[in-house]
């Protein structure tokens, strides 16, 4: 979402402009967090975590062919990753985890850039 001059005028008319600036500043602050948190599920078969506020998860379905791992980033749809079938489960999940973290970092960076753009548009109209 971008703020047009009409959007900003509407926010000012509804006396919500100052609150919206604070909301965007909060989004930028939240998305600026880069910490990586990893949680290994017990029994082994899933790994979940966060890159800043972006959630990610990888898991193995017993019905899937050997070497297949499922991954989900943030609220996106699950996708299947086909990795090397000879890898043991822990290495399979570790490889998928590293790919999921990289995708989550890219998503967080894109969301941060968009939030900074919205914040700048509002600040310029203050």
C-alpha positions in Angstrom: 0.0 0.0 0.0 1.2 3.5 -0.8 -0.2 6.8 0.5 -1.6 9.1 -2.1 -2.3 12.7 -1.4 -6.0 11.8 -1.2 -5.3 9.1 1.4 -3.4 11.6 3.5 -6.1 14.2 3.2 -8.7 11.7 4.3 -6.5 10.7 7.3 -6.2 14.3 8.3 -9.9 14.9 7.9 -10.7 12.0 10.1 -8.1 13.1 12.7 -6.2 9.9 12.2 -3.0 11.2 10.6 -0.8 11.4 13.7 -1.9 7.9 14.7 -1.1 6.5 11.3 2.4 8.0 11.4 3.0 6.3 14.7 1.6 3.0 13.3 4.0 3.2 10.4 6.9 4.0 12.7 6.0 0.9 14.8 5.9 -1.2 11.6 9.4 0.0 10.6 10.8 -0.6 14.1 9.3 -4.1 14.2 10.5 -5.0 10.7 14.0 -3.7 11.4 14.6 -6.5 13.8 16.9 -9.1 12.2 17.2 -11.7 15.0 16.9 -15.3 13.8 15.1 -17.7 16.2 15.0 -21.4 15.6 12.9 -24.1 17.3 13.4 -27.7 16.6 10.2 -29.8 17.0 10.1 -32.9 19.1 10.0 -35.6 17.8 12.2 -34.5 15.0 10.4 -33.8 11.8 9.8 -30.0 11.9 11.8 -26.8 12.4 10.1 -23.4 12.9 11.4 -20.0 13.7 11.4 -16.3 13.0 13.5 -13.8 11.1 12.6 -10.6 13.0 8.7 -10.7 12.9 8.6 -13.1 9.8 7.6 -16.6 10.7 8.9 -19.6 8.8 8.6 -23.4 9.1 9.9 -26.5 7.4 8.6 -30.1 8.0 8.6 -33.5 6.6 5.4 -35.4 5.7 5.6 -39.1 6.0 3.5 -39.6 2.8 5.9 -37.5 0.7 8.8 -39.1 -1.3 12.2 -39.4 0.3 14.0 -36.0 0.2 10.9 -33.9 0.1 10.4 -31.2 2.6 7.6 -28.7 2.9 8.2 -25.1 3.7 6.0 -22.1 4.6 7.2 -18.5 4.9 5.0 -16.0 6.8 1.4 -16.6 5.8 2.2 -18.0 2.4 1.1 -21.3 1.0 3.2 -24.4 1.8 5.6 -25.3 -0.9 7.5 -28.6 -1.5 11.2 -28.6 -1.7 12.9 -31.6 -3.4 16.3 -32.1 -1.8 18.9 -34.8 -2.0 17.1 -38.1 -1.1 20.2 -39.6 0.5 20.4 -37.0 3.2 19.5 -38.1 6.8 16.5 -36.3 8.3 18.5 -33.9 10.4 20.5 -32.7 7.4 17.4 -32.6 5.2 15.7 -30.3 7.7 18.8 -28.2 8.2 19.2 -27.6 4.5 15.5 -26.7 4.2 15.8 -24.5 7.3 18.7 -22.5 5.7 16.6 -22.0 2.5 13.6 -20.9 4.5 15.6 -18.4 6.6 17.1 -16.9 3.4 13.6 -16.5 1.9 12.3 -15.0 5.2 15.2 -12.5 5.2 14.3 -11.4 1.7 10.6 -11.1 2.6 11.5 -9.1 5.8 13.7 -6.8 3.8 11.0 -6.1 1.2 8.4 -5.5 3.9 10.8 -3.1 5.7 11.4 -1.2 2.5 7.7 -0.8 1.8 7.0 0.3 5.4 9.9 2.9 5.2 8.4 4.2 2.0 4.9 4.6 3.6 6.5 6.2 6.7 8.4 8.7 4.5 5.3 9.6 2.5 3.4 10.4 5.7 6.3 12.3 7.3 6.7 14.4 4.2 3.0 15.5 4.5 3.2 16.3 8.2 
